[in-house]
């Protein structure tokens, strides 16, 4: 981190004391993404500093201010490459008077992370001033400076790792899924229900994994016809025989939660938000043409619920996954977050097709149905 202090290397690793019993933790579930990002930044900085030290071998340049700024710029490039634009950033510094400046961190969690880093510099500064009251040149070479920076990043990594371990244990949820879809221009009502446990994974030595889980939804798609023919009596007589389209089928279909994260907004008041990528398999129903004598009766394998559910939602990349954001955080007791999705099952920005006029022997419009009506509720509950 950028700072204006100078002098000889003194490495003092500051470890945060455990919070008192009953005390509220500084970092909570919405801070997970920022902590994971900070971990990646710190690890990138350490690797970059170690690479510079190895390159200098025994002939490191003098640690004047201009040389330190050039080195800091190089390290910052490596940090930026490891950092996510979705994460909050928190600069800090320790001045020549050994005073820590940490007033711009956006959250209490990141403020404490920066404090872990800067305490190393502060303690090294104070120890050097005690031993060398008349000197301000704390670092003789850039290797001295880089080594102190490595110790500072290692100190914050200790704090970040401890918090992520606690959050991995505590931030576990159950996702409840309930979806109801009816209509289009056919006599169909379909619902799909299920729940899945989701948790974050922090495998040792590997990249952290966001919330993930898999389950089977139970779906049931029903014929709710025949439809009523409405209008002037003469037209109603002409509409017969009453023919209609429906889907019928029941079974199980996969629901996969992929790489979901609880984050904080990057603007005040840094409120919690959720990004969850989910994917569903394809349901297997029968597309049926039904009705009175004289209708063209047929049955063809098809998909109804899954097709209508996926149709109205933008896909993530080239996969079948869809992004679910816009959650309401803690809408009621026992619920961490909830997202209600309502759609007409049309692709984004699509224009509804006109409803066809009734023709003898063919499916007819259904009174009061019109476009598809979807209502899907996703509820995230602590477990």
C-alpha positions in Angstrom: 0.0 0.0 0.0 1.2 3.5 -0.7 2.7 5.4 2.2 5.3 8.1 2.9 7.3 6.5 5.7 11.0 6.0 5.4 13.7 4.0 7.4 15.2 0.6 8.1 13.2 -2.7 8.0 11.6 -3.9 11.2 9.1 -6.7 10.8 6.4 -7.0 13.4 3.4 -9.2 12.6 0.2 -7.9 14.3 -2.4 -10.5 15.1 -5.9 -9.4 16.0 -7.2 -10.6 19.3 -10.2 -12.9 19.2 -13.5 -11.0 19.8 -14.9 -11.1 23.3 -17.7 -13.7 24.0 -21.0 -12.3 22.7 -19.4 -9.6 20.6 -20.7 -9.0 17.1 -18.2 -10.1 14.5 -16.8 -7.2 12.3 -17.2 -9.2 9.1 -20.5 -10.9 8.2 -21.9 -12.9 5.3 -22.3 -9.9 2.9 -18.5 -9.2 3.4 -17.5 -12.6 2.0 -16.9 -11.4 -1.6 -14.8 -8.4 -0.4 -12.7 -10.7 1.8 -12.2 -13.2 -1.0 -11.1 -10.3 -3.3 -8.8 -8.9 -0.7 -7.2 -12.3 -0.3 -6.5 -12.5 -4.0 -5.1 -9.0 -4.0 -2.8 -9.7 -1.0 -1.6 -12.9 -2.5 -0.9 -11.2 -5.9 1.1 -8.4 -4.1 3.2 -10.9 -2.2 4.0 -12.8 -5.3 5.0 -9.6 -7.1 7.2 -8.4 -4.3 8.9 -11.8 -4.0 9.6 -11.8 -7.7 11.2 -8.3 -7.5 13.4 -9.4 -4.6 14.5 -12.5 -6.5 15.4 -10.3 -9.5 17.5 -7.9 -7.4 19.4 -10.8 -5.8 22.1 -9.1 -3.6 22.1 -5.8 -5.4 18.7 -4.2 -4.6 18.4 -0.5 -5.5 18.4 2.1 -2.8 15.0 2.8 -1.3 14.6 6.5 -2.1 11.1 7.8 -2.6 11.2 7.9 -6.4 12.3 4.2 -6.5 9.6 3.2 -4.1 6.9 4.9 -6.2 8.1 3.0 -9.3 8.0 -0.3 -7.3 4.6 0.5 -5.9 3.2 1.2 -9.4 4.5 -2.2 -10.6 3.0 -4.0 -7.6 -0.3 -2.2 -8.0 -0.6 -3.4 -11.6 -0.4 -7.0 -10.3 -2.9 -6.3 -7.6 -5.4 -4.7 -10.1 -5.1 -7.8 -12.3 -6.2 -10.0 -9.4 -9.0 -7.7 -8.3 -12.7 -7.9 -9.1 -14.5 -4.7 -10.2 -17.5 -6.0 -8.2 -15.6 -5.8 -4.9 -15.1 -2.8 -2.6 -11.6 -1.4 -2.3 -9.9 0.0 0.9 -6.6 1.9 0.7 -4.6 2.8 3.8 -1.3 4.2 4.8 1.2 4.9 7.7 2.9 8.3 7.7 6.3 9.4 8.8 5.0 10.1 12.3 3.9 6.4 12.5 0.2 7.4 12.4 -2.1 5.0 10.5 -4.6 6.6 8.0 -7.5 4.3 7.5 -10.6 6.5 7.2 -11.7 5.8 3.7 -12.5 2.0 4.0 -16.1 1.6 2.9 -17.0 -1.1 5.5 -16.1 -2.0 9.1 -14.8 -5.3 7.8 -12.4 -3.8 5.3 -11.3 -1.2 7.8 -10.1 -3.9 10.1 -8.4 -5.7 7.2 -6.5 -2.6 6.4 -5.7 -2.1 10.1 -4.0 -5.5 10.2 -1.8 -4.5 7.3 -0.9 -1.0 8.6 -0.2 -2.2 12.2 2.9 -3.9 10.8 4.1 -0.7 9.3 3.2 1.3 12.4 5.0 -1.0 14.8 8.1 -1.1 12.5 8.1 2.7 12.3 7.8 3.1 16.1 10.6 0.6 16.8 12.9 2.3 14.3 12.2 5.7 15.7 12.9 4.4 19.2 16.3 3.0 18.1 17.2 5.8 15.6 15.7 9.0 16.9 17.7 11.2 14.5 17.1 9.1 11.3 14.1 8.9 9.0 15.7 6.4 6.5 14.0 3.2 7.7 14.7 1.2 4.5 18.2 1.1 3.1 17.2 -0.9 -0.1 14.0 -1.7 -1.9 14.5 -5.3 -0.7 14.1 -4.0 2.9 10.9 -2.1 1.8 9.5 -5.0 -0.1 10.1 -7.4 2.8 8.2 -5.2 5.2 5.3 -5.0 2.7 5.2 -8.8 2.4 5.0 -9.0 6.2 2.1 -6.5 6.1 0.2 -8.4 3.5 0.8 -11.7 5.3 -0.7 -10.1 8.5 -3.9 -9.1 6.7 -4.0 -12.6 5.1 -4.0 -14.1 8.5 -7.0 -12.0 9.5 -8.8 -12.6 6.2 -8.3 -16.3 6.3 -9.7 -16.6 9.9 -12.8 -14.6 8.9 -13.4 -16.6 5.8 -13.1 -19.8 7.8 -15.8 -18.5 10.2 -18.0 -17.3 7.4 -17.7 -20.6 5.5 -19.0 -22.3 8.7 -21.8 -19.8 9.4 -23.0 -18.6 6.0 -24.9 -21.7 4.9 -28.4 -21.4 3.4 -31.3 -23.4 2.1 -32.7 -22.1 -1.2 -36.5 -22.8 -1.5 -37.8 -22.7 -5.1 -41.5 -22.4 -6.1 -42.6 -21.6 -9.6 -46.1 -21.4 -11.1 -46.7 -20.9 -14.8 -50.1 -20.8 -16.6 -51.5 -19.8 -19.9 -49.9 -18.6 -23.1 -52.8 -19.2 -25.5 -53.4 -22.7 -24.2 -55.2 -24.3 -21.3 -52.1 -25.3 -19.1 -51.2 -24.8 -15.5 -47.7 -25.9 -14.3 -45.8 -25.7 -11.1 -42.3 -26.8 -10.0 -41.1 -26.9 -6.4 -38.0 -28.0 -4.4 -35.2 -26.9 -2.1 -31.5 -27.2 -2.1 -28.7 -26.5 0.5 -26.1 -24.1 -0.7 -22.8 -23.1 0.8 -19.5 -21.5 -0.1 -16.4 -23.7 -0.4 -12.8 -22.6 0.4 -10.6 -25.5 -0.7 -7.0 -25.2 0.6 -4.7 -23.9 -2.0 -7.5 -23.5 -4.6 -9.7 -20.7 -5.7 -12.7 -20.1 -3.5 -16.0 -21.4 -4.8 -19.2 -19.4 -4.5 -22.5 -20.7 -3.2 -23.4 -23.9 -5.0 -25.8 -26.9 -4.7 -27.9 -29.2 -6.8 -31.3 -30.8 -6.3 -34.3 -32.2 -8.2 -37.4 -30.1 -8.6 -40.8 -31.8 -8.7 -43.0 -30.5 -11.5 -46.6 -31.1 -12.4 -48.1 -29.7 -15.6 -51.9 -30.0 -16.0 -54.6 -29.6 -18.5 -57.0 -27.0 -17.2 -59.3 -27.0 -20.3 -61.5 -27.1 -22.1 -61.7 -23.3 -22.4 -64.9 -21.3 -22.4 -65.9 -19.6 -25.6 -67.2 -16.2 -25.0 -68.8 -13.5 -27.2 -72.0 -13.0 -29.1 -74.1 -16.2 -29.3 -73.9 -16.5 -33.0 -70.1 -16.4 -32.9 -70.0 -18.9 -30.1 -72.1 -21.3 -32.2 -69.7 -20.8 -35.1 -66.7 -21.5 -32.9 -67.7 -25.1 -32.3 -66.2 -27.7 -32.1 -64.2 -26.2 -29.2 -60.5 -27.3 -29.8 -57.6 -26.3 -27.6 -53.9 -26.9 -26.9 -52.5 -28.0 -23.5 -49.5 -29.6 -22.0 -49.6 -32.5 -19.6 -46.8 -34.2 -17.6 -45.1 -34.6 -14.3 -41.7 -35.7 -13.0 -38.4 -34.4 -11.7 -36.0 -31.9 -13.3 -32.6 -30.7 -12.1 -31.9 -27.4 -10.4 -28.3 -26.4 -10.1 -27.0 -23.4 -8.2 -23.7 -22.2 -9.7 -21.2 -19.8 -8.2 -23.5 -17.5 -6.2 -22.2 -14.7 -4.1 -23.4 -12.4 -1.3 -21.7 -9.1 -2.0 -22.0 -5.4 -0.9 -22.8 -2.6 -3.2 -19.8 -0.5 -4.2 -21.6 2.8 -3.4 -22.9 4.0 -0.1 -24.5 2.7 2.0 -22.8 -0.5 0.7 -25.9 -2.5 1.2 -25.9 -6.3 0.8 -26.8 -7.8 -2.5 -26.9 -11.3 -4.0 -26.0 -12.7 -7.4 -27.0 -16.3 -7.9 -26.6 -18.2 -11.1 -29.1 -21.1 -11.5 -29.7 -23.6 -14.2 -32.7 -25.9 -14.7 -32.9 -29.0 -16.9 -35.7 -29.7 -19.4 -39.0 -31.0 -18.3 -40.8 -33.7 -20.3 -44.4 -33.1 -21.1 -46.8 -33.9 -23.9 -48.1 -31.3 -26.2 -51.8 -32.2 -26.7 -54.4 -31.0 -29.2 -57.7 -31.7 -27.6 -61.4 -30.9 -27.8 -64.8 -32.0 -29.0 -65.6 -34.4 -31.8 -64.2 -32.9 -35.0 -61.1 -31.5 -33.5 -57.7 -32.7 -34.7 -56.5 -34.8 -31.7 -52.8 -35.4 -31.3 -50.0 -35.8 -28.6 -46.4 -34.9 -29.1 -43.4 -35.0 -26.6 -42.5 -31.5 -25.7 -41.3 -29.2 -22.8 -43.6 -26.7 -21.1 -42.5 -25.5 -17.7 -38.7 -25.4 -18.3 -39.1 -23.7 -21.7 -41.4 -21.0 -20.4 -39.3 -20.5 -17.3 -36.1 -20.1 -19.3 -37.5 -18.1 -22.1 -38.0 -14.8 -20.3 -34.6 -14.7 -18.6 -31.2 -13.6 -20.0 -28.7 -16.4 -20.1 -25.2 -16.2 -18.5 -22.6 -16.5 -21.2 -23.2 -19.4 -23.5 -24.6 -21.7 -20.8 -28.1 -22.4 -19.8 -27.6 -20.6 -16.5 -29.6 -17.5 -15.7 -28.5 -14.7 -13.3 -30.9 -14.0 -10.4 -30.3 -10.7 -8.8 -32.5 -7.9 -7.4 -33.1 -9.8 -4.1 -34.9 -8.3 -1.1 -32.6 -8.8 1.8 -34.3 -10.1 5.1 -37.9 -9.4 4.1 -39.1 -11.3 7.2 -38.1 -13.3 10.2 -36.3 -16.6 9.4 -35.5 -15.4 5.8 -32.2 -14.0 4.7 -33.3 -12.9 1.3 -36.2 -13.4 -1.2 -36.6 -12.8 -4.9 -40.0 -12.9 -6.6 -39.9 -13.1 -10.4 -43.0 -12.3 -12.5 -42.9 -12.5 -16.3 -45.0 -13.1 -19.4 -42.6 -15.8 -20.5 -41.5 -13.8 -23.5 -37.9 -13.2 -24.3 -36.6 -9.9 -23.1 -37.9 -7.0 -25.2 -40.0 -9.3 -27.3 -43.3 -8.0 -28.7 -46.4 -10.2 -27.9 -47.7 -12.0 -30.9 -51.4 -11.3 -31.8 -53.9 -13.8 -30.6 -55.3 -15.8 -33.6 -58.9 -15.8 -34.5 -60.9 -19.0 -33.8 -61.0 -21.4 -36.8 -63.2 -24.5 -36.9 -61.2 -27.6 -36.0 -58.2 -25.7 -34.7 -57.2 -24.4 -31.2 -59.0 -21.3 -30.2 -58.1 -18.4 -27.9 -58.9 -18.9 -24.2 -61.0 -16.2 -22.4 -59.0 -14.4 -19.8 -55.7 -16.2 -20.4 -53.8 -14.4 -23.1 -50.0 -14.4 -22.5 -48.2 -16.8 -20.2 -48.3 -15.8 -16.5 -45.2 -16.8 -14.5 -44.7 -16.3 -10.7 -41.5 -17.7 -9.3 -40.3 -17.2 -5.7 -36.8 -18.0 -4.5 -36.3 -17.8 -0.8 -32.9 -18.0 0.9 -33.1 -19.2 4.5 -30.2 -19.6 7.1 -29.6 -23.2 8.2 
